Amino acid sequence: MTTHDQILGNIEEMACRMRKNALDLALSAGNNGAHLGSGLSIIEIMAVLYGGVLKVDPNNPRWVERDRFILSKGHGTLGYYTALAEAGFISREELATFERNGGILPGQPVMNPDKGIEFSSGSLGHGLSLGVGVALAGKKRGRNYRVYVLMGDGECNEGSVWEAAMAAKHFQLDNLIAIIDANEMQSDGARCDIMSTDYAAMWQGFGWDVVFADGHNISSLYNALIAGTTPSIPRVILASTVKGKGVSFMENNNEWHHNRLTKAQYDTAINEISSR
């Protein structure tokens, strides 16, 4: 029987492989570039979800009782695709088609249920609304699945997010869990300079159960995600992260929101990750 410590250890190893694979994909994208900053900031979140939390089956991807995952911040595909590969939905050969013409893995996810990609996304601020609909459908149909929506803190500037938050509380969607990748940066700069907001107070004001987690600590994330929900109340996990996490010259450097990775930069990044 797998122990709690073994589960966390396996997820740690999974996250390390994912970070290396994300850099491989970014390098292979060449001049197309990739959203490295956001992809790297969600690695641990995605590893915990797909390595120990989500109720999914790559051999039966359309299983009606499966948990649903929505990547609202669609530019985080480096973290998403590498997690799907680790979970067995995507082969290594398919993973290598990232951003290639004719491939199944573009820079923003396109719905492909057989590969574990439940929904297309990319237009920021819409994922939570979609999650509300899917969670409400589950309630009405008597299903036991949960719906997880991963969002960016920057996209929480969108009014549609708060319309969805109101609806989730009104419909008592305790099967809905939002996760905020709170890296405090967005494409135009620091979040506090663009829209200074106390998100914890706002979510609480909309009637959500608010949980805080270290977005790069496997144990902190795992405990937050497996904890039982409060009946009739949706939950949001504010996961504190670092944009570009794991690569010193990318961390908190908004030039790497989207950028091209050279071979020399790739070698430096891989050496840093391997030495940790």
N, C-alpha and C positions, 0 to 999 in steps of 0.2 A: 504494500500500500504506500502511495506517495505521500510523504509528510509535507506539512506546511512549508518548512524550510527548503525542501527539495523543489516544491512548486516555485517558490520565489527565486531560487537559484537557477532553475531552468529558464525562467522569464528573463533574468539578468543576462544569461548567455544568449538568449534569443534577441534581446535588444542590441547587444553588441554586434551580432551578425547583421541585424537590420541596418544599423548605422553604417557599417562597411558596405553593405549592398546598396544603400541609398547613394553613397559616394560613387560606387561603380556605375549606377544608372545615370547620375549627373554627368560623369565623365563621358559616358557613351552618347549622351544627348548632344555633345559637341556644341556647335554654334547656336543650337536652339536654346541652350541654357536650361536651367531648372530652378524651381522654388526651393532652394537649399535651406534657407533660414527656417521657414515654417515646417518643412519636412523633417528636419532634425529636431525641432523643438517638441514634436509629438511622438517621437520614437518610443519612449517608455510608456506613454499612454496607450499606444497601439499594441505594444508588446503585452501589456497586462490584459487588455481586452481580449486579444486573440490567443494569448498564451495561457489564460487562466480564468476568464470571466464569461465570455460570450458562449451561449448555448447554440452552437452551429455544427454542421456536419458536412465536410467537403464531398463526401460520398453521396449525400442527399441534400444538395444545396437549396432545394425548394421545399424542404420539410416545413409543414405549416406551423409547427410550434417553435421554429427557430427564433432566436433573438434577431432583431433588426438593428443594423448599424448605418448611420447616415453621417457622411463626412460633409458637414455644411461648409467648412473652409476647404473647398475643392482643390485649392493649390497645395494642399498637404499630401499629395499623392506619393511622394517618396516614402513617407511613413506608412501610408495605406497599402500600397502595392507590395512592399517588402513584408508587411504583416500577413497579407493574403498568401504570399508565397510560403512563409513559414507555417501557416495553418493548413497548407495543402490544397488551396483553391487554384493557385497559379503555379505552373511548372517553371523551372529555371529558364527554359527556352522561351516561354511566354514572357517572363519577366524581362528578358533581354530585348523585347520589342518596344520598350518604353520610348515614347515620342518618335517612333519610326512610322513612316507611311505604310498603311496597311496593317499595322499592329493593333492590338486590342487595348493598349494601355497609353492613351494620350495624356497630355499634361494635366488635364482635369478629368475626373472619372466619368465614364459613360456606362449607363446601366447594362449589366451583363450578369443576370442572376446565377447562371451556371458557374460563373467564376467568382461568386461571392459578392459582386458589386450590385447592391440592391437598388441604388438610385443614382441618377446623373446629378451632378452638382457643379458649382462653380460661381453662380450668381449669388454673392454673399448676402446673408440675412434671411435666406429662405429655408434653410435646413430645419429649423425648429418648427416652422409651420407645417412642413411635411411630416415631421416626427409626431406632432400633435394628431394629425389625421390618422397616421398608422397606429398610434397608441389607442386612439378612440375606437378605431375599427376592431382592434384586438379585444377591447372591453366589450363591445357590442356583440362580438362573435364568441365570447366566452373562451378566448385563447389565453394561454399563460405566458406568452412571450413578453420580453421587455424590449423597449426601444431606446437605443443610445444615440445621442446626437453630439458630435464633436464640433465645437464652434471656436472661432477666434475671438479674442477680446475686442479687437478692432471692429468686427462685424456687429458687435452688440451696440454700435452706434445707430444701427438701422431700426426704424420704427416698427418694421414687421416682426422683429424679434419680440418686442414687448406686447404686441397684439397676440402673438402665439403664447407668450407667458401667461397673459390673462386667461386665454382659452383653456390652457392646460390646468390652471387652478380651478376654473369654473367647472370643467368636466371631471375633476378629481382624478387626474391621470397619474396615479402612483406607480404605473408601469413605464413612466417616461423619466429618463435620466439624461440631463444635459451635462456636458463636460466642457469647460472653458479652458482653452489653451492660453493662459494668461501670461504671455511673454512680454507684455507691456510695450510692444512695438507693432506698427502696421506699415503698409507700403509707403506712406507719406511721412513717417517719422514716429516719434515717441507718442504713445497713447495719451499721456497726460497733457501733451501740448496740443493735441488735436481735439480731444473731448475728455476733459478731466471729470471722472465719474466714480462714485462709490458703488461699484457693482454689487457688492455683498448686500448693502442696504437696499438697493433697487430690487434685487431678487427676493429678498425677505419681504419687501413692501408689496410685491406681487403675490405673496403667499406661498413661496417655494421654501423647501427645506434646503438650507445652504450648508455645504460641507467644504472644508478647506483641505488641500492636499499638496504635497511637494511633487510637482509634475515630473521629476527625474528620480524619485525614490520609489522603487518597486513596491516595497512594503506599504508605504503611505498610500499609494494609488490603489493597491490591491485591497487594503482594508476599507478604503472609502467606497470602492466599487462593489464589494460583496456584502456590505452592511445592509441589513433589512431596511426597507423604506417605511416611512410613516404612512399609515392607511389614508388614502384619499388625497395625498399631497405629493406633487412632483418634486424631484430633487435635482439640484444643480451642484456640481463639483467644481470649485474654483481651483484649478491646478496651476500653481506657480511654476513657470518654465523660463528657459533662456533661449531666445531665438538663436539658431545656429549651434545649439548645444553639442559639445564634444570636440569642436574644432576651434582652436584659440582665435584664429584670424577671422572667423565667422561670427563668434559669439557677440551678441548685442551690436552687430555691425549691419546696418540696414542696406549696405551695398549688396548683401547676400540674400535679400528678400527674393530676388531672381537674378541669376548671374551665370556666366559661363565658367566652367572649372577647367583649368589647364592641367596638363599631366604633372607638372612640378607642384602645383597646389594640391593635387590629388595625393601625390606621394607624401607630402608633408602631413596632410590630414589623416591618411591611413596610419602613418607612423605614430601620430599622437594618440589615435584611438587604440592602436595595438599595444601601446606602452602603458595604458591605464590598468 
